[in-house]
């Protein structure tokens, strides 16, 4: 994930590299060379049209051919101006004795450029200018000289260029839309990854530190009367600290860039939580009377589902550790029935803090995180006082047979 102010995206050229052929990619990367080749090709074709018949003076037509071909060098930068200029050159060609088809190829190239770069309405106006202005010149020549040259408003080559240009512009629009869609999905993926990292950091810092503080307090209180319990609590304290450090390194690795080894295992990041029995045992080490019961069918072996259930239970037990004063029971229940997984954590503790005990300080995101995890699986969550006293957290997850949302 980038840490720059502007998020990286996918450019249209990158989409072309993926979807286009090698020739199309070369043309896109060497537009100036392509424009020069097109101009030279038009000049050669027009020269052949002039030389082969040997019936007309060569120099007037050759001059028009050179001018029209040279204009094509600026067709991408000034498409409208080039089209109008070539229309005027074609009009001049209608006033001097030149072949009718002499300037048809440069005109078609100019019209294709306008149709591929500008809106369809502009392209249709360009076609009207391209055939209308030379037709007007031919009419003027007929009125002056009486030369029998009938203008036509339906130029097959120009119509073909118009259709190809509109099709090319539509293809470019689809590529731009695909590029925007890819960038939107990348942006969404970044937001989801930030939220996941935020949830992971909350789980590691809030849960682990709360457990470590409880273990340290328990070891201190039992040091004189029950040294063996203090030793067990201290060992648990070290285990929780090492586990938190390992999780912290894993999460922080996601923020690094250009890590090929990390990329290969990124799909497992965040879905390698321990078993529920392990987290239950850690909380028991703090003196919390936790019990775990399972009912229904077995939980599907899906890493994301297991992590979600683990985090919900971990968050609920952490809240019980902080706020359930004097609890004599903390019950964790997991029920899998059909396509529903029900997670419930209930205690009988008191909500008010006792005198002399420092109030717990949470981040305010714990219950929100449970709700978000449940919503990811199309479920819901609720938390509040129990009827017989204490507090309970209830969450449901909707899954398919494989354990996916």
SEKOLRO-677373 format. One record per residue (C-alpha): residue in three letters; x, y, z. Coordinates in steps of 0.001 Angstrom, whole numbers, plus 500000, padded with zeros to 6 digits. Example, Ala and Ser with C-alpha at 12.3 -4.5 7.8 and 13.67 -1.06 7.14 Angstrom:
REM residues 2
+---------+--------+--------+--------+
! residuo !     c1 !     c2 !     c3 !
+---------+--------+--------+--------+
!     ala ! 512300 ! 495500 ! 507800 !
!     ser ! 513670 ! 498940 ! 507140 !
+---------+--------+--------+--------+
***
This chain:
REM residues 405
+---------+--------+--------+--------+
! residuo !     c1 !     c2 !     c3 !
+---------+--------+--------+--------+
!     unk ! 500000 ! 500000 ! 500000 !
!     unk ! 501392 ! 503365 ! 499066 !
!     unk ! 501945 ! 506014 ! 501670 !
!     unk ! 501997 ! 508899 ! 499176 !
!     unk ! 499376 ! 511603 ! 499223 !
!     unk ! 498032 ! 510592 ! 495819 !
!     unk ! 497071 ! 506981 ! 495396 !
!     unk ! 498518 ! 505187 ! 492364 !
!     unk ! 496124 ! 504072 ! 489668 !
!     unk ! 496023 ! 502375 ! 486311 !
!     unk ! 496546 ! 504519 ! 483219 !
!     unk ! 494694 ! 503931 ! 479953 !
!     unk ! 498010 ! 503016 ! 478341 !
!     unk ! 498383 ! 500140 ! 480800 !
!     unk ! 494944 ! 498838 ! 479831 !
!     unk ! 495970 ! 499071 ! 476176 !
!     unk ! 499090 ! 497053 ! 476948 !
!     unk ! 496949 ! 494328 ! 478466 !
!     unk ! 494120 ! 494275 ! 475927 !
!     unk ! 495718 ! 495470 ! 472697 !
!     unk ! 497883 ! 493623 ! 470193 !
!     unk ! 501602 ! 494257 ! 469807 !
!     unk ! 501043 ! 496328 ! 466659 !
!     unk ! 498408 ! 498518 ! 468335 !
!     unk ! 500703 ! 499088 ! 471297 !
!     unk ! 503524 ! 500096 ! 468940 !
!     unk ! 501251 ! 502503 ! 467063 !
!     unk ! 500091 ! 504057 ! 470346 !
!     unk ! 503696 ! 504531 ! 471499 !
!     unk ! 504986 ! 506014 ! 468184 !
!     unk ! 502241 ! 508345 ! 466996 !
!     unk ! 504624 ! 510868 ! 465416 !
!     unk ! 506268 ! 508148 ! 463339 !
!     unk ! 502862 ! 506827 ! 462291 !
!     unk ! 501703 ! 510318 ! 461250 !
!     unk ! 504834 ! 510730 ! 459126 !
!     unk ! 504311 ! 507353 ! 457447 !
!     unk ! 500650 ! 508190 ! 456733 !
!     unk ! 501644 ! 511518 ! 455163 !
!     unk ! 504294 ! 509878 ! 452978 !
!     unk ! 501869 ! 507138 ! 451916 !
!     unk ! 499239 ! 509707 ! 450920 !
!     unk ! 501826 ! 511639 ! 448927 !
!     unk ! 502982 ! 508512 ! 447088 !
!     unk ! 499420 ! 507462 ! 446229 !
!     unk ! 498558 ! 510938 ! 444954 !
!     unk ! 501754 ! 511075 ! 442911 !
!     unk ! 500827 ! 507776 ! 441261 !
!     unk ! 497342 ! 509107 ! 440494 !
!     unk ! 498980 ! 512062 ! 438750 !
!     unk ! 501780 ! 510267 ! 436927 !
!     unk ! 500036 ! 507143 ! 435605 !
!     unk ! 497302 ! 508794 ! 433425 !
!     unk ! 499827 ! 511221 ! 431751 !
!     unk ! 496876 ! 513254 ! 430550 !
!     unk ! 497011 ! 516374 ! 432730 !
!     unk ! 499685 ! 518905 ! 433705 !
!     unk ! 501713 ! 517429 ! 436547 !
!     unk ! 502771 ! 520439 ! 438619 !
!     unk ! 499441 ! 521901 ! 439829 !
!     unk ! 498241 ! 518526 ! 441090 !
!     unk ! 501620 ! 517668 ! 442597 !
!     unk ! 501669 ! 520933 ! 444543 !
!     unk ! 498205 ! 520210 ! 445950 !
!     unk ! 499276 ! 516667 ! 446825 !
!     unk ! 502316 ! 517927 ! 448748 !
!     unk ! 500276 ! 520522 ! 450644 !
!     unk ! 497488 ! 518082 ! 451586 !
!     unk ! 499967 ! 515422 ! 452713 !
!     unk ! 501980 ! 517909 ! 454794 !
!     unk ! 498799 ! 519071 ! 456528 !
!     unk ! 498275 ! 515543 ! 457847 !
!     unk ! 501332 ! 515909 ! 460104 !
!     unk ! 499277 ! 518133 ! 462413 !
!     unk ! 496026 ! 516157 ! 462253 !
!     unk ! 496126 ! 514947 ! 465902 !
!     unk ! 496924 ! 518334 ! 467384 !
!     unk ! 494589 ! 520403 ! 465188 !
!     unk ! 492019 ! 517957 ! 463769 !
!     unk ! 489352 ! 520545 ! 462881 !
!     unk ! 491789 ! 523004 ! 461291 !
!     unk ! 493481 ! 520275 ! 459243 !
!     unk ! 490127 ! 519003 ! 457959 !
!     unk ! 489005 ! 522482 ! 456898 !
!     unk ! 492396 ! 523158 ! 455266 !
!     unk ! 492243 ! 519916 ! 453277 !
!     unk ! 488667 ! 520763 ! 452258 !
!     unk ! 489955 ! 524063 ! 450893 !
!     unk ! 492794 ! 522297 ! 449090 !
!     unk ! 490238 ! 519909 ! 447595 !
!     unk ! 488234 ! 522944 ! 446467 !
!     unk ! 491353 ! 524308 ! 444769 !
!     unk ! 491768 ! 520910 ! 443140 !
!     unk ! 488246 ! 521247 ! 441744 !
!     unk ! 489153 ! 524609 ! 440170 !
!     unk ! 492288 ! 523361 ! 438382 !
!     unk ! 492541 ! 520407 ! 436020 !
!     unk ! 493325 ! 517592 ! 438451 !
!     unk ! 491919 ! 514045 ! 438756 !
!     unk ! 488710 ! 513822 ! 440786 !
!     unk ! 490130 ! 511169 ! 443194 !
!     unk ! 493428 ! 512991 ! 443752 !
!     unk ! 492706 ! 514413 ! 447213 !
!     unk ! 490301 ! 511726 ! 448404 !
!     unk ! 492829 ! 509830 ! 450555 !
!     unk ! 494128 ! 512822 ! 452620 !
!     unk ! 490528 ! 513972 ! 453098 !
!     unk ! 489542 ! 510518 ! 454364 !
!     unk ! 492463 ! 510451 ! 456798 !
!     unk ! 491560 ! 513907 ! 458137 !
!     unk ! 487907 ! 512914 ! 458553 !
!     unk ! 488892 ! 509673 ! 460321 !
!     unk ! 491012 ! 511698 ! 462763 !
!     unk ! 488138 ! 514065 ! 463555 !
!     unk ! 485686 ! 511189 ! 464013 !
!     unk ! 488068 ! 509246 ! 466291 !
!     unk ! 488948 ! 512198 ! 468535 !
!     unk ! 485847 ! 514406 ! 468629 !
!     unk ! 482103 ! 513866 ! 469245 !
!     unk ! 479952 ! 512300 ! 466561 !
!     unk ! 478154 ! 515575 ! 465816 !
!     unk ! 481454 ! 517270 ! 465058 !
!     unk ! 482455 ! 514361 ! 462819 !
!     unk ! 479204 ! 514668 ! 460816 !
!     unk ! 479799 ! 518392 ! 460399 !
!     unk ! 483321 ! 517564 ! 459250 !
!     unk ! 481930 ! 515215 ! 456603 !
!     unk ! 479559 ! 517937 ! 455407 !
!     unk ! 482441 ! 520418 ! 455108 !
!     unk ! 484686 ! 517883 ! 453415 !
!     unk ! 482222 ! 517032 ! 450635 !
!     unk ! 480252 ! 520280 ! 450547 !
!     unk ! 483074 ! 522789 ! 450058 !
!     unk ! 484740 ! 520911 ! 447116 !
!     unk ! 481284 ! 520385 ! 445598 !
!     unk ! 480733 ! 524136 ! 445769 !
!     unk ! 484128 ! 524655 ! 444084 !
!     unk ! 483215 ! 522219 ! 441316 !
!     unk ! 479955 ! 524105 ! 440773 !
!     unk ! 481831 ! 527409 ! 440517 !
!     unk ! 484238 ! 525882 ! 437984 !
!     unk ! 481329 ! 524560 ! 435944 !
!     unk ! 479703 ! 527981 ! 435905 !
!     unk ! 482947 ! 529676 ! 434837 !
!     unk ! 484398 ! 527185 ! 432368 !
!     unk ! 481509 ! 524891 ! 431563 !
!     unk ! 483672 ! 521853 ! 432362 !
!     unk ! 481448 ! 518795 ! 432930 !
!     unk ! 482407 ! 517814 ! 436500 !
!     unk ! 479433 ! 516595 ! 438545 !
!     unk ! 479952 ! 516912 ! 442350 !
!     unk ! 478746 ! 514160 ! 444660 !
!     unk ! 477623 ! 514493 ! 448261 !
!     unk ! 478039 ! 510751 ! 448905 !
!     unk ! 481758 ! 509956 ! 448971 !
!     unk ! 482219 ! 506203 ! 449711 !
!     unk ! 485796 ! 506637 ! 450961 !
!     unk ! 484808 ! 509520 ! 453249 !
!     unk ! 481824 ! 507550 ! 454578 !
!     unk ! 484093 ! 504587 ! 455324 !
!     unk ! 486574 ! 506873 ! 457124 !
!     unk ! 483699 ! 508401 ! 459113 !
!     unk ! 482420 ! 504987 ! 460216 !
!     unk ! 485897 ! 503724 ! 461146 !
!     unk ! 486618 ! 506882 ! 463125 !
!     unk ! 483370 ! 506638 ! 465107 !
!     unk ! 484106 ! 502974 ! 465830 !
!     unk ! 487647 ! 503835 ! 466997 !
!     unk ! 486296 ! 506555 ! 469296 !
!     unk ! 483772 ! 504101 ! 470778 !
!     unk ! 486570 ! 501598 ! 471433 !
!     unk ! 488627 ! 504328 ! 473122 !
!     unk ! 485612 ! 505241 ! 475259 !
!     unk ! 485263 ! 501621 ! 476351 !
!     unk ! 488944 ! 501519 ! 477294 !
!     unk ! 488557 ! 504720 ! 479330 !
!     unk ! 485493 ! 503282 ! 481074 !
!     unk ! 487397 ! 500075 ! 481816 !
!     unk ! 490325 ! 502107 ! 483150 !
!     unk ! 488003 ! 504084 ! 485439 !
!     unk ! 486357 ! 500871 ! 486634 !
!     unk ! 489741 ! 499311 ! 487428 !
!     unk ! 490827 ! 502432 ! 489328 !
!     unk ! 487541 ! 502496 ! 491287 !
!     unk ! 488049 ! 498879 ! 492284 !
!     unk ! 491631 ! 499595 ! 493287 !
!     unk ! 490441 ! 502520 ! 495411 !
!     unk ! 487785 ! 500332 ! 497025 !
!     unk ! 490379 ! 497644 ! 497707 !
!     unk ! 492651 ! 500226 ! 499375 !
!     unk ! 489801 ! 501430 ! 501609 !
!     unk ! 488908 ! 497872 ! 502589 !
!     unk ! 492565 ! 497112 ! 503302 !
!     unk ! 492876 ! 500211 ! 505495 !
!     unk ! 489777 ! 499165 ! 507432 !
!     unk ! 491147 ! 495645 ! 507827 !
!     unk ! 494496 ! 496941 ! 509048 !
!     unk ! 492735 ! 499308 ! 511460 !
!     unk ! 490675 ! 496410 ! 512855 !
!     unk ! 493790 ! 494244 ! 513141 !
!     unk ! 495710 ! 496983 ! 514969 !
!     unk ! 492778 ! 497435 ! 517359 !
!     unk ! 492621 ! 493704 ! 518013 !
!     unk ! 496352 ! 493462 ! 518656 !
!     unk ! 496834 ! 496575 ! 520756 !
!     unk ! 493563 ! 496724 ! 522706 !
!     unk ! 493078 ! 493023 ! 523323 !
!     unk ! 496673 ! 492033 ! 523924 !
!     unk ! 497478 ! 494961 ! 526192 !
!     unk ! 494304 ! 494450 ! 528234 !
!     unk ! 495186 ! 490786 ! 528708 !
!     unk ! 498805 ! 491587 ! 529571 !
!     unk ! 497728 ! 494175 ! 532146 !
!     unk ! 495331 ! 491683 ! 533749 !
!     unk ! 498045 ! 489000 ! 533839 !
!     unk ! 500551 ! 491413 ! 535353 !
!     unk ! 498050 ! 492535 ! 538025 !
!     unk ! 497222 ! 488921 ! 538832 !
!     unk ! 500882 ! 487955 ! 539133 !
!     unk ! 501528 ! 490920 ! 541421 !
!     unk ! 498552 ! 490171 ! 543691 !
!     unk ! 499387 ! 486464 ! 544033 !
!     unk ! 503139 ! 486849 ! 544401 !
!     unk ! 503205 ! 486345 ! 548168 !
!     unk ! 500455 ! 483757 ! 548758 !
!     unk ! 500471 ! 481780 ! 545481 !
!     unk ! 503871 ! 482058 ! 543796 !
!     unk ! 503054 ! 479156 ! 541456 !
!     unk ! 500078 ! 481086 ! 540083 !
!     unk ! 502257 ! 484130 ! 539644 !
!     unk ! 504772 ! 482069 ! 537672 !
!     unk ! 502019 ! 480755 ! 535368 !
!     unk ! 500641 ! 484271 ! 534901 !
!     unk ! 504092 ! 485618 ! 534044 !
!     unk ! 504625 ! 482865 ! 531473 !
!     unk ! 501271 ! 483674 ! 529953 !
!     unk ! 502234 ! 487329 ! 529994 !
!     unk ! 505319 ! 486559 ! 527917 !
!     unk ! 503350 ! 484376 ! 525513 !
!     unk ! 500753 ! 487081 ! 524932 !
!     unk ! 503470 ! 489713 ! 524441 !
!     unk ! 505356 ! 487583 ! 521910 !
!     unk ! 502141 ! 486782 ! 520057 !
!     unk ! 501203 ! 490471 ! 519954 !
!     unk ! 504669 ! 491403 ! 518671 !
!     unk ! 504446 ! 488766 ! 515949 !
!     unk ! 500988 ! 489988 ! 514908 !
!     unk ! 502204 ! 493579 ! 514919 !
!     unk ! 505083 ! 492727 ! 512594 !
!     unk ! 502722 ! 490889 ! 510262 !
!     unk ! 500291 ! 493809 ! 510063 !
!     unk ! 503030 ! 496396 ! 509611 !
!     unk ! 504477 ! 494330 ! 506773 !
!     unk ! 501321 ! 495007 ! 504790 !
!     unk ! 502296 ! 498699 ! 504749 !
!     unk ! 505573 ! 497943 ! 503006 !
!     unk ! 506008 ! 498182 ! 499251 !
!     unk ! 507891 ! 496060 ! 496702 !
!     unk ! 508049 ! 492978 ! 498921 !
!     unk ! 507731 ! 489976 ! 496613 !
!     unk ! 507826 ! 487483 ! 499462 !
!     unk ! 505016 ! 489347 ! 501221 !
!     unk ! 502952 ! 489492 ! 498022 !
!     unk ! 503088 ! 485724 ! 497687 !
!     unk ! 501576 ! 485203 ! 501147 !
!     unk ! 499383 ! 488309 ! 501365 !
!     unk ! 496174 ! 486325 ! 500871 !
!     unk ! 496830 ! 484653 ! 504230 !
!     unk ! 497411 ! 487926 ! 506060 !
!     unk ! 494808 ! 488445 ! 508778 !
!     unk ! 493421 ! 484914 ! 508501 !
!     unk ! 495868 ! 483007 ! 510681 !
!     unk ! 494213 ! 483468 ! 514079 !
!     unk ! 494731 ! 480754 ! 516728 !
!     unk ! 492036 ! 478323 ! 517800 !
!     unk ! 489247 ! 479496 ! 520092 !
!     unk ! 490505 ! 477173 ! 522819 !
!     unk ! 493793 ! 479095 ! 522868 !
!     unk ! 492184 ! 482480 ! 523457 !
!     unk ! 489894 ! 480945 ! 526101 !
!     unk ! 492935 ! 479558 ! 527913 !
!     unk ! 494673 ! 482949 ! 527829 !
!     unk ! 491693 ! 484661 ! 529451 !
!     unk ! 491435 ! 481899 ! 532043 !
!     unk ! 495026 ! 482674 ! 532996 !
!     unk ! 493895 ! 486150 ! 534035 !
!     unk ! 491479 ! 484605 ! 536536 !
!     unk ! 488386 ! 484980 ! 534371 !
!     unk ! 485999 ! 481983 ! 534773 !
!     unk ! 485517 ! 481353 ! 531050 !
!     unk ! 483755 ! 478301 ! 529604 !
!     unk ! 483341 ! 477390 ! 525922 !
!     unk ! 480460 ! 475351 ! 524536 !
!     unk ! 479767 ! 474320 ! 520953 !
!     unk ! 476484 ! 473081 ! 519511 !
!     unk ! 475079 ! 472149 ! 516138 !
!     unk ! 477334 ! 471075 ! 513294 !
!     unk ! 481058 ! 471701 ! 513021 !
!     unk ! 482226 ! 475135 ! 511986 !
!     unk ! 483258 ! 475056 ! 508284 !
!     unk ! 487027 ! 475163 ! 507777 !
!     unk ! 487164 ! 478540 ! 506118 !
!     unk ! 490077 ! 480767 ! 507311 !
!     unk ! 488123 ! 484029 ! 506988 !
!     unk ! 485155 ! 482610 ! 508918 !
!     unk ! 487373 ! 481200 ! 511669 !
!     unk ! 489137 ! 484554 ! 512007 !
!     unk ! 485810 ! 486409 ! 512185 !
!     unk ! 484472 ! 484156 ! 514962 !
!     unk ! 487810 ! 484369 ! 516799 !
!     unk ! 487863 ! 488182 ! 516692 !
!     unk ! 484254 ! 488497 ! 517859 !
!     unk ! 484905 ! 486220 ! 520836 !
!     unk ! 488202 ! 487976 ! 521589 !
!     unk ! 486559 ! 491411 ! 521567 !
!     unk ! 483673 ! 490277 ! 523790 !
!     unk ! 486024 ! 488622 ! 526296 !
!     unk ! 488248 ! 491696 ! 526362 !
!     unk ! 485232 ! 493847 ! 527203 !
!     unk ! 484272 ! 491381 ! 529948 !
!     unk ! 487832 ! 491537 ! 531299 !
!     unk ! 487619 ! 495335 ! 531429 !
!     unk ! 484109 ! 495909 ! 532679 !
!     unk ! 482602 ! 492726 ! 534200 !
!     unk ! 483535 ! 493369 ! 537830 !
!     unk ! 483286 ! 490337 ! 540097 !
!     unk ! 482056 ! 487984 ! 537381 !
!     unk ! 481607 ! 484376 ! 538527 !
!     unk ! 480885 ! 483029 ! 535074 !
!     unk ! 481692 ! 484045 ! 531510 !
!     unk ! 480091 ! 481749 ! 528954 !
!     unk ! 481104 ! 481559 ! 525301 !
!     unk ! 478681 ! 479694 ! 523020 !
!     unk ! 479155 ! 478809 ! 519342 !
!     unk ! 476169 ! 477336 ! 517513 !
!     unk ! 476203 ! 476281 ! 513851 !
!     unk ! 472794 ! 475427 ! 512427 !
!     unk ! 472111 ! 475347 ! 508707 !
!     unk ! 473504 ! 478512 ! 507201 !
!     unk ! 473723 ! 480476 ! 510449 !
!     unk ! 476584 ! 480744 ! 512919 !
!     unk ! 475567 ! 482191 ! 516279 !
!     unk ! 478208 ! 483570 ! 518645 !
!     unk ! 477198 ! 484532 ! 522184 !
!     unk ! 479328 ! 485721 ! 525094 !
!     unk ! 477546 ! 486360 ! 528418 !
!     unk ! 478756 ! 487187 ! 531928 !
!     unk ! 477214 ! 487958 ! 535318 !
!     unk ! 479569 ! 490749 ! 536322 !
!     unk ! 478742 ! 494184 ! 537677 !
!     unk ! 478904 ! 497211 ! 535421 !
!     unk ! 480024 ! 499754 ! 538022 !
!     unk ! 483766 ! 499942 ! 538816 !
!     unk ! 484802 ! 499107 ! 542351 !
!     unk ! 486537 ! 501586 ! 544588 !
!     unk ! 490271 ! 501692 ! 544181 !
!     unk ! 490234 ! 500101 ! 540747 !
!     unk ! 491271 ! 502205 ! 537750 !
!     unk ! 488532 ! 502482 ! 535149 !
!     unk ! 489148 ! 500683 ! 531860 !
!     unk ! 489797 ! 502793 ! 528820 !
!     unk ! 488693 ! 501348 ! 525488 !
!     unk ! 489034 ! 502768 ! 521986 !
!     unk ! 485286 ! 502835 ! 521360 !
!     unk ! 485617 ! 500639 ! 518276 !
!     unk ! 485160 ! 497205 ! 519824 !
!     unk ! 481398 ! 496791 ! 519446 !
!     unk ! 481538 ! 498625 ! 516120 !
!     unk ! 484119 ! 496110 ! 514934 !
!     unk ! 481851 ! 493213 ! 515960 !
!     unk ! 478956 ! 494779 ! 514035 !
!     unk ! 481135 ! 495289 ! 510943 !
!     unk ! 482390 ! 491698 ! 511022 !
!     unk ! 478838 ! 490374 ! 511373 !
!     unk ! 477600 ! 492625 ! 508555 !
!     unk ! 480335 ! 491243 ! 506280 !
!     unk ! 478587 ! 487881 ! 506583 !
!     unk ! 475110 ! 489328 ! 506104 !
!     unk ! 474354 ! 489032 ! 509804 !
!     unk ! 473850 ! 491320 ! 512768 !
!     unk ! 475042 ! 491859 ! 516313 !
!     unk ! 473631 ! 493156 ! 519589 !
!     unk ! 475137 ! 493967 ! 522980 !
!     unk ! 473490 ! 494949 ! 526224 !
!     unk ! 472559 ! 493994 ! 529786 !
!     unk ! 471191 ! 490513 ! 530451 !
!     unk ! 467819 ! 490018 ! 532170 !
!     unk ! 469373 ! 488228 ! 535137 !
!     unk ! 472238 ! 490697 ! 535471 !
!     unk ! 475548 ! 490988 ! 533707 !
!     unk ! 476203 ! 491644 ! 530028 !
!     unk ! 475925 ! 489683 ! 526817 !
!     unk ! 477124 ! 490019 ! 523218 !
!     unk ! 475172 ! 488217 ! 520493 !
!     unk ! 476229 ! 487976 ! 516838 !
!     unk ! 474901 ! 485974 ! 513879 !
!     unk ! 476708 ! 485180 ! 510628 !
!     unk ! 475068 ! 483923 ! 507438 !
!     unk ! 477221 ! 481441 ! 505490 !
!     unk ! 476992 ! 478932 ! 502652 !
!     unk ! 478074 ! 475306 ! 502838 !
!     unk ! 481730 ! 476225 ! 502349 !
!     unk ! 481635 ! 478834 ! 505111 !
!     unk ! 481703 ! 481871 ! 502830 !
!     unk ! 479405 ! 484885 ! 503236 !
+---------+--------+--------+--------+
***
